[in-house]
Amino acid sequence: MQSENAYSQPVTLKNVLKFAIPTIVMTAFMSFYTMVDGLFVSNLIGTDALSAVNLTAPIIALVTAVSTMLATGGSAVIMKKMGEQKTREAKEDFTFLIIVNVIAGFVMSYLGYLMMDTIFKSLALSPKVFSYCQLYLSRYLIFTIPILLMNNFTLYMIAAGMSALSMVCSIAGGILNMMLDYIFIALLDMGIAGAAIATGLGYSVTAVVGIVMFSNKNCLLHFVKPVYRSKTLLHASTNGSSEMATALVTGIVTMMFNWTMLKYVGENGVAAITIIMYVLMFATSLYTGYSYGVAPMISFYYGEQNHEKLKKLIRMSLKIIGAIAAVTLVVSLAVTQPLVSVFARPDNPVYGLAVTGNRICSFALIVIGFNVFASGMFTALSNGLISAVLAFSRSFVFMVIAMLILPAIYGVTGVWLATPVAEVMAICLSGVMFVKYRKKYQY
């Protein structure tokens, strides 16, 4: 009952932050997993290995895209039913969608092993980098099902009012990842394979805890006998299609960045873009974490037709995101040089490329948060179509346009400008949709 009471409390800054801060910390630590791998890999193995980690990212994005779709879309569908007092049906759908994820995990893992060599050969990599890519991805794919369960349980813990537990799992997983990175790479000399295994085991913490917690019948959401409803699967899939599109096209855009940098400056450029992506990924995780935290509240208030609370929550959210944007921009610009030096020494060619790139890309931080929230808000309102349009336009259409035009004019500088320009185009579209649907949802 405590979780249900959380939704009945007034919408105040304090109560909103109770939901949001744990999820912000959680997503920050989740993004930190990849950064930790990059840190250990670049310092203990080399920047060629760091390039390999980035080159495997598109396949990893493909593997997790289906899970992301079902987790975000399913969470919105289930919490809407909870707001409508259809609690038994919501629990049946929850159990059913978890089973679907396990099946998807087997399929995606198999496809990953089937495709990876063909993809890496098409990139015309040096034998050393090719070997690193094979080693990293082959070990990472072992943990496909735990990673998919982690994606789902993370959101369902939040929806069930256990955002603090979700945060603790992420922190514990992050710490375990760091410890195992040191043990596997520095002490046991397992190289890049050790980095992948450490990441997989770190992700598995939330999966294991989730299985235990959702087996407890006292939990707001818990496992029951599943009921197959094609409508539920379809609704979850279409509603979460924006998040799936984001995961898929992020992989495609990462490939575009890699190909472009290979063309202009070689594998050093791939290492530099990897460092920039770590910075943007960490900053974006703050906004994603906030959106994850308030999404169940938006879905619940929408389900019970509480327009006053919905309006107050969304307006407060825009102010909070604006504050985060200002802070992240200032911090990113201030720490560019020391941050890049952690991954590459100043005498390394990667260093100069990454410092310049981070200074330019940082200006995207002003608007990224509003774009992330707009897409997440429409998903929470069960309008998967608009959410998908916003996410796909932002992360693919506008980015591809920027990547095709700007590097051809400005060279490497154009690569760095692509992200800020794409985000500015995206916020214009987000603003139009926000105004257009304001009367329909009464926010």
PyMOL commands that set and color helices and strands:
alter all, ss='L'
color gray80, all
select helices_A, chain A and resi 2-8+13-44+47-83+87-122+127-159+163-187+191-213+230-239+241-265+267-303+307-334+336-343+349-380+384-410+412-436+438-441
alter helices_A, ss='H'
color red, helices_A
deselect
rebuild
show_as cartoon
